[in-house]
Amino acid sequence: MSDSRTPLYAISVAADLAETSIQNLRSYERHGLVEPGRTEGGTRRYSDHDVTQLLHIRSLLDQGLNIAGVQRVLRLEAEVAGLRASLLRDDAGPADSASGARDSR
């Protein structure tokens, strides 16, 4: 079973899966919205995660955002995800040390 970030799909397949054009995928890459993997020969390979990201980008564009707006939304979403992960780590820390203190008695 492969990881969702394993580069699998050629650009034409990724474009079909994301229901967009190859030119759009290249544009999204130029704008830093997606970063496909590359083969040793330099051929783009898109992962399942990339395709999900492409579908999300398309949805945001369909809602009327421009590329700059999509970039901003994606940055904010990444920031929120990072903050959530930090909060989960912080919440897990005291509970682990408290349970450790109980176990050592």
Helices and strands as residue ranges (DSSP letters): H 11-17, H 22-30, E 37-38, E 44-45, H 48-62, H 67-103
